[in-house]
Amino acid sequence: MLRQLKGLNWFRKSHPIIRQNRKYFEEFSQSRPLADYTFVVFDTELTGLNRRRDRIISIGAVKIVDLRIELDQVFHQYIRPPNLEHTDSTLIHRITPEQLRTMPAMEDVLPGFIQFCGDALLVGHYITLDMNFLNRAAREALGGTMSNPSIDTMRLAMGYKEALFMDRYGHNKMSTSYNLSDLSREFGLPEFKPHDALEDALQTAYLFLFLVKKMKKGKIRTLKDLYQAGRNVDMMY
């Protein structure tokens, strides 16, 4: 009983922006035309992949409105983690503790990012990883998690390529790469700098729009169509 009361108290103390975020999706519908939805494509850079120990140190995001990338609507912020130290990931994204020393902490960044997202659907490449870190940070800093539905372009690409190979060869080709950069080169998309949160978000935005137009030969009209066309699409409510 005490544990239940503590949980209830924790819920009531959630940040106003978390409560507002929940309200956006109380009556969410998948049946509207895709162009009616706003999408926020985002990526994070991390100190590492340990979900208990590591932290987000950069968030980059761009909006898609009317199925067009809005380059004047971007979010990009470096974040100071609780422990400033070099990790193996430093060699990948090259964001050093010295660069982060004067940056704001996560609790100061998250409200702005959630406000930027508003009632948009979230899109990312292997988005489950980013959402796990993002929602853990939201629970710690704001007393709740984001309610925005999300779409994973990696799983969307899997569904598209599996269907493509089935049509051409009658079987699935499993030995293929679903790395963001590899997929972008394969599909002839503009290439951006990897391991930079904003640049990866832009890369993912181009991939997302490519897949939306290509899947089912452009016959996808609604969000529900997208979900049904790519059975591997990761939708979280």
VOBA-1610 file (N, C-alpha, C; in pm, whole numbers, padded with zeros to 5 digits, always signed):
BEGIN
Met+00083-00120+00000Met+00000+00000+00000Met+00087+00126+00000Leu+00194+00126+00079Leu+00282+00241+00084Leu+00346+00266-00052Arg+00387+00158-00119Arg+00447+00171-00251Arg+00347+00230-00349Gln+00219+00189-00340Gln+00117+00242-00429Gln+00096+00391-00405Leu+00094+00430-00280Leu+00076+00571-00248Leu+00193+00655-00298Lys+00313+00600-00286Lys+00429+00673-00337Lys+00420+00689-00488Gly+00375+00583-00556Gly+00361+00590-00701Gly+00259+00694-00742Leu+00147+00701-00669Leu+00044+00799-00697Leu+00094+00940-00674Asn+00169+00960-00567Asn+00225+01090-00537Asn+00322+01134-00645Trp+00403+01038-00695Trp+00500+01067-00801Trp+00426+01112-00928Phe+00312+01044-00960Phe+00235+01080-01079Phe+00181+01222-01067Arg+00130+01258-00950Arg+00070+01389-00932Arg+00174+01501-00943Lys+00299+01468-00918Lys+00403+01570-00920Lys+00470+01583-01056Ser+00415+01517-01158Ser+00475+01528-01290Ser+00472+01674-01338His+00571+01711-01414His+00587+01847-01464His+00466+01886-01551Pro+00423+02012-01548Pro+00309+02054-01631Pro+00326+02022-01778Ile+00448+02026-01827Ile+00469+01999-01969Ile+00446+01852-02002Ile+00468+01764-01903Ile+00438+01621-01920Ile+00287+01601-01923Arg+00216+01670-01837Arg+00069+01658-01834Arg+00009+01712-01964Gln+00065+01821-02015Gln+00017+01876-02142Gln+00046+01779-02256Asn+00164+01718-02251Asn+00201+01621-02355Asn+00103+01505-02359Arg+00060+01457-02243Arg-00037+01347-02239Arg-00169+01388-02305Lys-00212+01511-02281Lys-00341+01557-02332Lys-00345+01556-02484Tyr-00231+01582-02548Tyr-00226+01585-02693Tyr-00274+01453-02754Phe-00252+01343-02681Phe-00275+01211-02740Phe-00388+01132-02672Glu-00473+01201-02599Glu-00584+01134-02534Glu-00682+01077-02635Glu-00696+01140-02750Glu-00788+01092-02854Glu-00712+01084-02987Phe-00603+01012-02985Phe-00517+01003-03103Phe-00578+00910-03207Ser-00572+00951-03335Ser-00628+00872-03445Ser-00520+00841-03548Gln-00522+00718-03598Gln-00431+00677-03705Gln-00493+00698-03843Ser-00615+00747-03850Ser-00691+00745-03975Ser-00679+00872-04059Arg-00607+00973-04011Arg-00592+01095-04089Arg-00489+01075-04199Pro-00496+01154-04308Pro-00393+01147-04412Pro-00256+01177-04354Leu-00153+01110-04406Leu-00018+01128-04353Leu+00025+01275-04353Ala-00013+01346-04457Ala+00028+01486-04468Ala-00032+01574-04359Asp-00135+01524-04290Asp-00197+01602-04182Asp-00116+01598-04053Tyr-00026+01500-04041Tyr+00053+01485-03918Tyr+00182+01566-03927Thr+00225+01615-03813Thr+00359+01671-03801Thr+00449+01562-03743Phe+00569+01549-03798Phe+00666+01452-03750Phe+00788+01527-03698Val+00841+01481-03586Val+00971+01530-03538Val+01069+01415-03548Val+01166+01431-03636Val+01269+01329-03655Val+01386+01367-03565Phe+01428+01277-03478Phe+01531+01314-03382Phe+01635+01204-03364Asp+01747+01245-03306Asp+01854+01151-03274Asp+01924+01202-03148Thr+01988+01111-03078Thr+02065+01149-02959Thr+02208+01097-02971Glu+02299+01163-02903Glu+02433+01109-02882Glu+02445+01078-02733Leu+02514+00968-02701Leu+02516+00914-02565Leu+02658+00899-02513Thr+02670+00890-02382Thr+02802+00859-02324Thr+02835+00711-02340Gly+02734+00630-02371Gly+02751+00486-02388Gly+02615+00421-02399Leu+02611+00290-02403Leu+02486+00218-02426Leu+02429+00151-02302Asn+02492+00173-02187Asn+02441+00116-02063Asn+02320+00199-02017Arg+02203+00137-02014Arg+02080+00211-01988Arg+02069+00261-01844Arg+02147+00207-01754Arg+02145+00254-01615Arg+02249+00361-01589Arg+02364+00345-01653Arg+02476+00433-01620Arg+02492+00551-01716Asp+02468+00528-01845Asp+02501+00630-01945Asp+02390+00732-01962Arg+02426+00844-02025Arg+02335+00958-02036Arg+02338+01017-02177Ile+02233+01093-02207Ile+02226+01169-02333Ile+02313+01293-02320Ile+02394+01319-02421Ile+02477+01440-02420Ile+02447+01533-02538Ser+02358+01490-02628Ser+02319+01577-02738Ser+02186+01528-02795Ile+02099+01623-02828Ile+01973+01593-02896Ile+01965+01681-03020Gly+01934+01620-03133Gly+01912+01694-03257Gly+01780+01653-03317Ala+01704+01749-03371Ala+01572+01717-03425Ala+01534+01815-03534Val+01451+01766-03627Val+01398+01852-03734Val+01253+01813-03756Lys+01170+01911-03794Lys+01028+01884-03816Lys+01000+01854-03963Ile+00901+01766-03982Ile+00845+01739-04114Ile+00699+01782-04110Val+00663+01877-04196Val+00528+01929-04203Val+00479+01913-04347Asp+00359+01860-04364Asp+00305+01836-04498Asp+00400+01748-04579Leu+00463+01652-04512Leu+00560+01559-04571Leu+00676+01631-04637Arg+00716+01744-04578Arg+00833+01819-04624Arg+00921+01854-04505Ile+01051+01843-04524Ile+01145+01877-04417Ile+01150+02029-04401Glu+01128+02075-04279Glu+01130+02218-04250Glu+01265+02255-04187Leu+01357+02301-04269Leu+01492+02328-04222Leu+01499+02449-04128Asp+01392+02525-04122Asp+01389+02639-04029Asp+01327+02600-03895Gln+01291+02472-03880Gln+01235+02424-03753Gln+01320+02309-03702Val+01431+02344-03639Val+01523+02243-03588Val+01549+02266-03440Phe+01591+02161-03374Phe+01631+02165-03233Phe+01766+02097-03223His+01863+02164-03161His+01995+02103-03142His+02056+02157-03014Gln+02084+02067-02922Gln+02137+02110-02792Gln+02234+02007-02736Tyr+02352+02054-02692Tyr+02444+01969-02616Tyr+02402+01974-02469Ile+02430+01866-02397Ile+02380+01851-02260Ile+02493+01806-02169Arg+02504+01869-02053Arg+02607+01832-01956Arg+02558+01714-01873Pro+02626+01599-01880Pro+02584+01482-01800Pro+02628+01499-01655Pro+02574+01419-01564Pro+02614+01429-01423Pro+02763+01405-01402Asn+02821+01313-01476Asn+02964+01283-01464Asn+03035+01319-01593Leu+03127+01414-01583Leu+03205+01455-01699Leu+03331+01371-01708Glu+03331+01276-01800Glu+03448+01191-01817Glu+03450+01135-01958His+03570+01104-02007His+03584+01041-02137His+03533+00897-02131Thr+03465+00855-02239Thr+03419+00717-02251Thr+03459+00665-02389Asp+03435+00538-02412Asp+03463+00482-02545Asp+03382+00554-02653Ser+03264+00601-02618Ser+03180+00670-02715Ser+03238+00804-02759Thr+03324+00862-02678Thr+03387+00987-02715Thr+03462+00973-02847Leu+03521+00856-02870Leu+03596+00832-02992Leu+03504+00825-03114Ile+03374+00800-03091Ile+03279+00788-03202Ile+03218+00924-03235His+03156+00988-03137His+03091+01118-03166His+03184+01237-03145Arg+03299+01215-03080Arg+03401+01319-03060Arg+03349+01440-02983Ile+03252+01417-02895Ile+03205+01521-02804Ile+03279+01501-02672Thr+03363+01594-02635Thr+03449+01576-02518Thr+03386+01636-02393Pro+03428+01589-02275Pro+03379+01648-02149Pro+03404+01798-02142Glu+03515+01844-02200Glu+03546+01987-02199Glu+03440+02068-02275Gln+03390+02013-02384Gln+03287+02080-02462Gln+03155+02089-02386Leu+03132+01993-02298Leu+03003+01985-02228Leu+03002+02058-02095Arg+03117+02100-02050Arg+03129+02156-01914Arg+03037+02276-01892Thr+03017+02359-01993Thr+02935+02480-01976Thr+02794+02464-02035Met+02760+02343-02078Met+02629+02319-02135Met+02522+02301-02026Pro+02394+02323-02059Pro+02288+02304-01959Pro+02268+02156-01924Ala+02214+02131-01805Ala+02183+01995-01763Ala+02053+01948-01831Met+02031+01817-01827Met+01913+01759-01894Met+01783+01820-01845Glu+01769+01844-01714Glu+01643+01897-01663Glu+01612+02036-01718Asp+01715+02106-01767Asp+01694+02238-01827Asp+01667+02230-01976Val+01703+02118-02037Val+01688+02101-02182Val+01556+02034-02219Leu+01515+01934-02140Leu+01399+01851-02176Leu+01270+01930-02197Pro+01234+02024-02110Pro+01108+02097-02134Pro+01105+02163-02271Gly+01218+02220-02313Gly+01223+02284-02444Gly+01208+02184-02558Phe+01268+02066-02541Phe+01256+01964-02645Phe+01114+01911-02653Ile+01051+01885-02539Ile+00914+01835-02539Ile+00819+01938-02598Gln+00844+02064-02567Gln+00762+02171-02625Gln+00784+02177-02776Phe+00906+02159-02822Phe+00936+02157-02965Phe+00859+02045-03034Cys+00851+01928-02970Cys+00781+01813-03027Cys+00630+01834-03032Gly+00574+01898-02928Gly+00431+01925-02927Gly+00349+01799-02950Asp+00257+01805-03047Asp+00171+01691-03077Asp+00221+01610-03196Ala+00349+01622-03227Ala+00406+01551-03343Ala+00431+01405-03311Leu+00439+01324-03416Leu+00485+01186-03403Leu+00637+01188-03408Leu+00700+01104-03329Leu+00846+01098-03326Leu+00897+00993-03422Val+01004+01026-03493Val+01065+00935-03590Val+01213+00925-03559Gly+01267+00803-03563Gly+01410+00784-03539Gly+01456+00653-03600His+01588+00639-03612His+01646+00515-03664His+01691+00431-03546Tyr+01630+00315-03531Tyr+01640+00234-03410Tyr+01598+00320-03291Ile+01476+00370-03301Ile+01427+00470-03207Ile+01407+00416-03066Thr+01394+00284-03054Thr+01375+00226-02920Thr+01488+00265-02827Leu+01610+00265-02877Leu+01725+00303-02795Leu+01713+00447-02749Asp+01685+00538-02842Asp+01675+00680-02807Asp+01560+00704-02709Met+01446+00637-02732Met+01330+00659-02645Met+01356+00605-02504Asn+01428+00496-02493Asn+01461+00444-02360Asn+01540+00545-02279Phe+01642+00604-02341Phe+01723+00703-02270Phe+01644+00832-02246Leu+01566+00872-02346Leu+01490+00996-02333Leu+01384+00985-02224Asn+01312+00875-02221Asn+01206+00860-02121Asn+01261+00836-01981Arg+01377+00773-01971Arg+01437+00761-01838Arg+01473+00899-01786Ala+01530+00983-01874Ala+01565+01119-01834Ala+01440+01198-01798Ala+01332+01177-01873Ala+01207+01249-01846Ala+01147+01207-01711Arg+01153+01078-01681Arg+01103+01032-01551Arg+01183+01095-01437Glu+01315+01099-01453Glu+01400+01152-01347Glu+01383+01303-01330Ala+01373+01375-01441Ala+01372+01521-01435Ala+01232+01581-01427Leu+01133+01513-01489Leu+01001+01574-01502Leu+00888+01489-01444Gly+00922+01371-01393Gly+00820+01288-01328Gly+00724+01219-01422Gly+00766+01194-01546Gly+00678+01124-01640Gly+00747+01105-01773Thr+00682+01033-01865Thr+00740+01005-01995Thr+00659+01072-02106Met+00720+01081-02224Met+00653+01141-02339Met+00549+01044-02396Ser+00437+01098-02440Ser+00328+01015-02491Ser+00324+01011-02644Asn+00413+01084-02711Asn+00412+01089-02857Asn+00432+00949-02917Pro+00343+00907-03009Pro+00369+00782-03081Pro+00500+00794-03159Ser+00568+00682-03182Ser+00696+00688-03253Ser+00704+00585-03364Ile+00785+00615-03463Ile+00804+00530-03580Ile+00953+00506-03597Asp+00990+00381-03622Asp+01130+00341-03636Asp+01161+00321-03784Thr+01249+00406-03840Thr+01283+00394-03981Thr+01364+00269-04011Met+01435+00215-03912Met+01509+00092-03936Met+01412-00023-03961Arg+01309-00033-03879Arg+01211-00138-03898Arg+01127-00113-04023Leu+01101+00013-04053Leu+01030+00047-04175Leu+01112+00003-04296Ala+01243+00026-04293Ala+01332-00015-04402Ala+01335-00167-04415Met+01333-00236-04302Met+01330-00383-04306Met+01206-00432-04380Gly+01090-00376-04345Gly+00966-00416-04410Gly+00969-00386-04559Tyr+01021-00270-04595Tyr+01029-00231-04736Tyr+01121-00323-04815Lys+01240-00350-04761Lys+01337-00430-04836Lys+01296-00577-04842Glu+01235-00626-04737Glu+01186-00764-04741Glu+01079-00780-04848Ala+00988-00683-04856Ala+00884-00688-04958Ala+00944-00674-05098Leu+01045-00590-05110Leu+01110-00567-05239Leu+01178-00693-05290Phe+01251-00760-05202Phe+01321-00882-05244Phe+01224-00997-05268Met+01115-00999-05192Met+01015-01102-05217Met+00954-01085-05356Asp+00928-00958-05395Asp+00870-00931-05526Asp+00966-00970-05638Arg+01096-00945-05616Arg+01194-00967-05723Arg+01245-01110-05730Tyr+01267-01170-05613Tyr+01336-01298-05611Tyr+01255-01411-05548Gly+01142-01377-05487Gly+01060-01479-05426Gly+01109-01526-05291His+01206-01456-05232His+01256-01492-05099His+01315-01368-05034Asn+01337-01376-04905Asn+01397-01265-04831Asn+01548-01269-04842Lys+01609-01154-04857Lys+01754-01144-04854Lys+01794-01092-04717Met+01844-01178-04632Met+01870-01141-04493Met+02006-01075-04472Ser+02102-01102-04562Ser+02237-01047-04544Ser+02244-00905-04601Thr+02182-00812-04534Thr+02181-00673-04578Thr+02201-00582-04458Ser+02253-00461-04484Ser+02280-00368-04374Ser+02163-00272-04358Tyr+02129-00246-04231Tyr+02026-00148-04201Tyr+02086-00028-04127Asn+02217-00014-04138Asn+02285+00104-04086Asn+02232+00228-04160Leu+02214+00337-04088Leu+02154+00457-04146Leu+02234+00507-04266Ser+02365+00514-04253Ser+02448+00563-04363Ser+02444+00469-04482Asp+02447+00338-04456Asp+02444+00239-04564Asp+02313+00246-04641Leu+02201+00258-04569Leu+02071+00268-04635Leu+02062+00396-04719Ser+02115+00505-04667Ser+02108+00632-04739Ser+02188+00625-04869Arg+02306+00562-04863Arg+02386+00545-04985Arg+02316+00453-05083Glu+02260+00344-05032Glu+02191+00247-05118Glu+02075+00311-05192Phe+02002+00401-05125Phe+01884+00462-05187Phe+01917+00595-05257Gly+02044+00633-05259Gly+02085+00755-05329Gly+02038+00883-05263Leu+02033+00883-05130Leu+01986+01000-05056Leu+02101+01095-05025Pro+02073+01222-04999Pro+02179+01314-04955Pro+02247+01259-04831Glu+02378+01276-04821Glu+02453+01220-04708Glu+02498+01331-04613Phe+02480+01304-04484Phe+02517+01398-04380Phe+02625+01337-04291Lys+02683+01420-04207Lys+02790+01376-04118Lys+02735+01279-04014Pro+02789+01156-04005Pro+02738+01061-03905Pro+02784+01094-03764His+02710+01042-03666His+02742+01058-03523His+02736+01203-03477Asp+02651+01280-03542Asp+02616+01414-03499Asp+02463+01414-03490Ala+02408+01449-03374Ala+02264+01430-03350Ala+02177+01500-03454Leu+02208+01626-03485Leu+02125+01698-03581Leu+02144+01643-03722Glu+02267+01615-03759Glu+02293+01562-03894Glu+02230+01424-03911Asp+02235+01342-03809Asp+02170+01210-03815Asp+02018+01224-03822Ala+01964+01325-03754Ala+01820+01349-03762Ala+01781+01388-03904Leu+01861+01471-03969Leu+01834+01509-04107Leu+01845+01389-04199Gln+01948+01306-04177Gln+01966+01185-04256Gln+01843+01094-04244Thr+01795+01079-04121Thr+01678+00995-04095Thr+01552+01053-04158Ala+01541+01186-04158Ala+01424+01250-04219Ala+01415+01220-04368Tyr+01528+01226-04437Tyr+01529+01194-04580Tyr+01494+01047-04603Leu+01546+00960-04517Leu+01516+00817-04529Leu+01367+00792-04505Phe+01311+00855-04405Phe+01170+00837-04373Phe+01081+00876-04490Leu+01106+00993-04548Leu+01023+01039-04659Leu+01039+00950-04782Phe+01161+00901-04803Phe+01185+00808-04914Phe+01102+00681-04897Leu+01104+00625-04777Leu+01031+00501-04752Leu+00880+00520-04760Val+00831+00633-04709Val+00687+00661-04715Val+00640+00664-04860Lys+00721+00723-04949Lys+00682+00736-05089Lys+00698+00605-05165Lys+00794+00523-05124Lys+00823+00400-05197Lys+00736+00282-05155Met+00704+00276-05027Met+00629+00159-04979Met+00491+00153-05042Lys+00453+00035-05085Lys+00324+00012-05150Lys+00308+00101-05272Lys+00422+00133-05337Lys+00421+00210-05463Lys+00345+00341-05449Gly+00368+00406-05335Gly+00308+00538-05314Gly+00161+00538-05280Lys+00106+00422-05246Lys-00038+00414-05218Lys-00071+00430-05070Ile+00029+00462-04989Ile+00003+00485-04847Ile-00059+00622-04830Arg-00174+00627-04770Arg-00245+00754-04754Arg-00255+00799-04607Thr-00279+00705-04519Thr-00300+00738-04378Thr-00189+00677-04292Leu-00186+00721-04167Leu-00091+00662-04073Leu-00119+00514-04055Lys-00245+00477-04055Lys-00282+00337-04042Lys-00231+00256-04161Asp-00235+00314-04281Asp-00180+00248-04399Asp-00031+00221-04381Leu+00039+00321-04327Leu+00183+00307-04306Leu+00211+00195-04207Tyr+00131+00191-04102Tyr+00148+00088-04001Tyr+00124-00051-04060Gln+00022-00064-04140Gln-00013-00194-04198Gln+00083-00235-04309Ala+00134-00137-04385Ala+00224-00167-04496Ala+00358-00220-04445Gly+00409-00160-04341Gly+00535-00207-04284Gly+00506-00274-04151Arg+00489-00402-04152Arg+00451-00472-04029Arg+00557-00460-03922Asn+00677-00417-03960Asn+00785-00400-03863Asn+00793-00258-03810Val+00697-00172-03853Val+00698-00036-03800Val+00677-00040-03650Asp+00758+00034-03577Asp+00749+00032-03431Asp+00664+00149-03385Met+00538+00124-03349Met+00450+00227-03300Met+00431+00210-03150Met+00458+00313-03073Met+00446+00304-02928Met+00346+00407-02880Tyr+00248+00363-02798Tyr+00146+00455-02747Tyr+00156+00465-02597
//
